[in-house]
Amino acid sequence: MLAAMPAATDPSATQPTATDPTATLAKALGAALGADAAREAVPSVAAGLAPLFTPHTIERGAPLLRPGERWSHALLVGSGLLRLYFLRRDGREFNKNFVAEGGLLCPITPAMWGQPSLFSIAAVERTRLWRCDATRWREALAAAGLWAPLQRELLQGLLSAKLQREHDLLALTGRQRYEAFCQRFPALAERVPLLHLASYLGLTDVSLSRLRRGLREPPTGAAPQH
């Protein structure tokens, strides 16, 4: 799966039509492959893969994947916002990632597509996306020589994001974690609901609300700005 959180704010920039995912898919694959030489084949490969994707509309709060289910589809977000989260022992949810317009999610290891999922995927907003059978997705990419480099790049991105997240949770204060998130993902910082963002940052919604208010309000005794 992609570990990065796309910060697109204009859905029309990544979704030319509701039924044609070609441009969005080409952009997502190109971004995932980075400087890999294989990315030169992306436009033609995306055009060939596009017919495998079907459009779906997911209402806010609706699940796409539950713990214990098999992750059997690649997901390409046209508009809206998804979240990936774990369910804790006490029943509370712990958000692990968000995926916005232009984001691509797919199982990238045999355990991810062959074993019951350990986490959930759900819509934070009403989301329009395209879905492709994960086996056909891998086979088509492999036939084009792109599955191995894409898998490698996604795994590297996932590992880097995991290390950064663990560092932030263990080494930074709540305020520092929030400020770092705002710097990395400014559009999402304003877009993700308070409860979900607090969960991602390892805070309570009350503490995050207080922190936000403190950052926005001028210090006591400060002269008003004109």
C-alpha positions in Angstrom: 0.0 0.0 0.0 1.1 3.6 -0.4 2.5 5.0 2.8 2.4 8.6 1.6 -0.7 10.7 2.1 -1.6 12.6 -1.0 -2.6 16.2 -0.3 -4.5 17.0 -3.5 -7.3 19.5 -2.9 -8.7 19.7 -6.4 -10.5 16.5 -7.3 -10.9 17.6 -10.9 -7.2 17.6 -11.3 -7.0 13.8 -10.8 -10.4 12.7 -12.0 -11.2 13.6 -15.6 -14.4 11.5 -15.7 -16.2 9.3 -13.3 -15.6 6.2 -15.4 -12.1 6.7 -16.9 -9.3 6.2 -14.4 -6.4 6.3 -16.9 -5.0 9.8 -16.0 -5.3 9.2 -12.3 -3.8 5.8 -12.5 -0.9 7.0 -14.6 -0.2 9.8 -12.1 -0.3 7.5 -9.1 1.9 4.8 -10.7 4.4 7.5 -11.9 4.6 9.0 -8.4 5.0 5.6 -6.8 7.8 4.5 -9.2 9.7 7.8 -8.7 12.9 7.9 -10.7 12.8 4.2 -11.6 13.5 3.6 -15.3 10.4 1.5 -15.5 8.2 4.6 -15.1 8.7 5.3 -18.8 6.2 2.6 -19.6 3.5 4.0 -17.2 1.3 5.8 -19.7 0.7 2.8 -21.9 0.5 0.4 -19.0 -2.1 2.7 -17.3 -4.2 2.7 -20.5 -4.1 -1.1 -20.5 -5.0 -1.4 -16.9 -7.8 1.1 -16.9 -10.5 -1.3 -18.2 -9.9 -3.6 -15.2 -11.1 -0.9 -12.8 -14.7 -0.3 -12.0 -16.1 3.0 -10.4 -17.7 2.9 -7.0 -19.1 5.5 -4.6 -18.5 4.9 -0.9 -20.6 6.8 1.6 -19.0 8.5 4.6 -18.2 6.0 7.3 -18.7 3.0 5.1 -16.1 0.2 5.3 -14.1 -1.1 2.4 -12.1 -3.6 4.4 -12.7 -5.1 7.8 -10.3 -7.1 10.1 -10.4 -10.8 9.2 -11.4 -10.1 5.6 -9.1 -10.8 2.7 -7.7 -7.6 0.9 -8.7 -8.6 -2.6 -8.8 -5.3 -4.5 -6.5 -2.4 -5.6 -8.1 1.0 -4.8 -7.6 4.2 -6.7 -9.1 7.3 -5.1 -10.8 9.8 -7.5 -12.3 12.1 -4.9 -12.8 12.0 -1.2 -10.7 10.6 1.7 -10.0 7.2 3.1 -8.5 6.1 6.4 -6.7 2.9 7.5 -7.0 2.0 11.1 -6.6 -0.7 13.8 -9.2 -1.6 16.4 -7.6 -1.6 19.9 -8.4 -4.1 22.7 -10.6 -1.5 24.4 -12.7 -1.0 21.2 -11.2 2.3 20.3 -9.8 3.0 16.8 -6.2 3.9 16.0 -5.7 5.6 12.7 -2.6 4.6 10.8 -2.9 6.5 7.5 -5.1 8.7 5.3 -5.4 8.5 1.5 -6.9 11.4 -0.5 -7.4 12.1 -4.2 -4.9 10.4 -6.5 -4.0 7.9 -3.8 -3.4 4.3 -4.7 -3.9 1.4 -2.2 -3.1 -2.2 -2.9 -1.8 -5.3 -1.0 1.9 -5.6 -1.7 3.0 -8.7 0.1 1.7 -12.3 0.0 0.6 -11.9 3.7 -1.5 -8.8 2.8 -3.4 -10.5 0.0 -3.4 -14.1 1.3 -4.1 -13.7 5.0 -7.0 -12.1 6.9 -6.5 -8.3 7.2 -5.2 -6.9 10.5 -6.7 -3.5 9.9 -9.7 -1.7 8.4 -10.2 0.7 5.5 -13.2 3.1 5.6 -14.3 6.4 4.0 -13.8 9.6 6.0 -15.8 11.5 3.4 -18.1 10.4 0.6 -15.5 8.9 -1.8 -15.5 8.1 -5.4 -12.9 5.5 -6.3 -12.1 2.8 -8.8 -11.5 -0.8 -7.8 -9.6 -3.6 -9.5 -9.2 -7.3 -8.6 -5.8 -7.5 -6.8 -4.7 -10.7 -8.6 -5.5 -9.3 -12.0 -3.7 -6.1 -11.0 -0.5 -7.9 -10.1 -0.6 -10.1 -13.1 -1.1 -7.2 -15.5 1.7 -5.2 -13.9 4.0 -8.3 -13.9 3.3 -8.8 -17.6 4.4 -5.2 -18.2 7.5 -5.6 -16.1 6.2 -3.1 -13.5 5.1 -5.2 -10.5 8.5 -5.9 -9.1 9.7 -2.2 -9.2 6.3 -1.0 -8.0 6.4 -3.5 -5.1 9.9 -2.5 -4.2 9.1 1.3 -4.2 5.9 0.8 -2.2 7.7 -1.3 0.4 10.5 1.3 0.7 7.9 4.0 1.2 6.0 2.0 3.7 9.1 1.3 5.8 10.3 5.0 5.7 6.9 6.2 6.7 6.7 3.6 9.5 10.1 4.7 10.9 9.1 8.4 10.8 5.8 7.7 12.5 7.4 5.6 15.2 10.0 8.3 15.8 7.3 11.0 16.0 5.1 9.1 18.5 8.1 8.2 20.7 10.3 11.3 20.5 8.0 14.3 19.9 5.5 16.0 22.1 1.9 16.2 21.1 2.4 19.7 19.9 5.4 18.8 17.8 3.6 15.9 16.2 0.7 18.1 15.2 3.0 20.8 13.9 5.0 18.2 11.9 1.8 16.8 10.4 0.7 20.3 9.4 4.0 20.9 7.7 3.9 17.6 5.8 0.2 17.5 4.9 -1.2 21.1 5.2 -4.4 20.3 3.3 -5.1 17.2 5.3 -4.5 19.0 8.6 -7.6 21.1 8.0 -9.6 18.4 6.3 -9.3 15.3 8.6 -12.0 15.4 11.3 -10.6 16.3 14.8 -11.4 12.8 16.3 -9.6 11.0 13.5 -6.6 13.3 13.4 -6.2 13.1 17.2 -6.2 9.3 17.0 -3.5 9.4 14.3 -1.4 11.7 16.4 -1.7 9.6 19.5 -3.8 12.3 21.3 -7.3 12.7 22.6 -9.7 14.9 20.7 -9.9 17.2 23.8 -6.2 17.6 24.0 -5.9 18.2 20.2 -8.7 20.8 20.3 -7.0 22.6 23.2 -3.6 22.5 21.4 -5.1 23.9 18.2 -6.9 26.7 20.1 -3.6 27.6 21.9 -1.7 27.8 18.6 -4.4 30.0 17.0 -5.0 32.4 19.9 -2.4 35.2 20.5 -0.4 35.0 23.7 -2.0 36.7 26.7 -1.0 40.4 26.8 0.1 40.4 23.1 -0.8 43.6 21.2 -3.6 43.1 18.7 -2.6 42.9 15.0 -4.0 45.5 12.7 
